[in-house]
């Protein structure tokens, strides 16, 4: 699939990511890195630490072609992992979020952790460790 189609296919979630990132960007920064918008700010840090279902919060989260991080350092540290999620969005498009939640529910139904044993997260961790 060519680049334009991948961006269009992921665009519904990218739009959500842009709205969230720029709504909470105050005193932060957004930049384009390898075709992906990365944003961080104190408000985004607050949101990631309190509004994600992980103990201690998340260092970063991907929404289409937007990666929101709690800091510039977190964005750099999670870049390989989050880029896998960008590619997953390019493949699944608007179906990624529902598929991600179904994968988490399937892991939970098997008695596993809905995040750490989620197939999408396993793929991201595997690829991340391969690249590092």
TAFENLIN-V345030 format. One record per residue. N is the residue number from 1. RES is the residue in three letters. NEAR is the number of other C-alpha atoms within 10 Angstrom. D_CENTER is the distance of its C-alpha to the mean C-alpha in Angstrom with 2 decimals. Layout:
n;res;near;d_center
N;RES;NEAR;D_CENTER
N;RES;NEAR;D_CENTER
//
This chain:
n;res;near;d_center
1;UNK;7;20.99
2;UNK;6;21.42
3;UNK;9;18.89
4;UNK;8;19.87
5;UNK;11;19.51
6;UNK;19;15.99
7;UNK;18;15.04
8;UNK;13;17.15
9;UNK;19;15.85
10;UNK;24;12.21
11;UNK;21;13.79
12;UNK;14;13.99
13;UNK;21;10.33
14;UNK;25;10.29
15;UNK;15;13.32
16;UNK;13;11.90
17;UNK;23;9.26
18;UNK;21;12.39
19;UNK;12;14.55
20;UNK;16;12.59
21;UNK;26;12.10
22;UNK;16;15.72
23;UNK;11;17.15
24;UNK;19;16.14
25;UNK;18;16.66
26;UNK;13;20.20
27;UNK;9;21.35
28;UNK;18;18.13
29;UNK;15;17.14
30;UNK;17;15.09
31;UNK;12;15.61
32;UNK;11;15.10
33;UNK;11;14.33
34;UNK;8;15.04
35;UNK;10;14.37
36;UNK;16;10.94
37;UNK;20;11.23
38;UNK;27;10.25
39;UNK;27;11.57
40;UNK;27;12.95
41;UNK;22;15.90
42;UNK;17;17.84
43;UNK;17;16.87
44;UNK;24;13.10
45;UNK;22;14.02
46;UNK;13;16.15
47;UNK;17;13.66
48;UNK;21;11.13
49;UNK;18;14.27
50;UNK;14;16.00
51;UNK;11;13.98
52;UNK;13;11.71
53;UNK;11;13.90
54;UNK;12;13.75
55;UNK;8;16.93
56;UNK;10;16.55
57;UNK;16;13.14
58;UNK;19;9.79
59;UNK;18;9.87
60;UNK;25;6.39
61;UNK;20;3.28
62;UNK;22;1.66
63;UNK;25;5.08
64;UNK;33;7.31
65;UNK;26;8.54
66;UNK;29;7.39
67;UNK;27;5.55
68;UNK;30;7.20
69;UNK;28;9.01
70;UNK;24;12.18
71;UNK;20;14.24
72;UNK;16;14.89
73;UNK;12;15.62
74;UNK;16;12.36
75;UNK;21;10.54
76;UNK;13;13.26
77;UNK;14;13.24
78;UNK;16;9.66
79;UNK;18;9.80
80;UNK;19;11.05
81;UNK;23;8.64
82;UNK;25;5.46
83;UNK;21;8.08
84;UNK;20;8.80
85;UNK;23;5.78
86;UNK;25;7.02
87;UNK;16;10.34
88;UNK;18;9.75
89;UNK;25;9.11
90;UNK;22;12.18
91;UNK;15;14.08
92;UNK;18;13.47
93;UNK;21;13.09
94;UNK;17;13.67
95;UNK;13;14.36
96;UNK;20;10.91
97;UNK;15;10.32
98;UNK;11;13.94
99;UNK;14;13.91
100;UNK;19;11.11
101;UNK;15;13.33
102;UNK;14;16.41
103;UNK;19;15.39
104;UNK;22;14.98
105;UNK;17;18.32
106;UNK;17;19.94
107;UNK;18;19.14
108;UNK;15;20.56
109;UNK;11;23.56
110;UNK;11;24.27
111;UNK;10;24.40
112;UNK;14;21.21
113;UNK;14;18.25
114;UNK;20;15.76
115;UNK;19;12.72
116;UNK;14;14.35
117;UNK;18;16.26
118;UNK;21;13.75
119;UNK;17;14.32
120;UNK;20;10.80
121;UNK;20;10.17
122;UNK;14;13.65
123;UNK;16;13.13
124;UNK;21;10.31
125;UNK;17;12.74
126;UNK;13;15.66
127;UNK;15;14.57
128;UNK;17;13.54
129;UNK;11;16.99
130;UNK;9;18.69
131;UNK;9;17.61
132;UNK;6;18.53
//
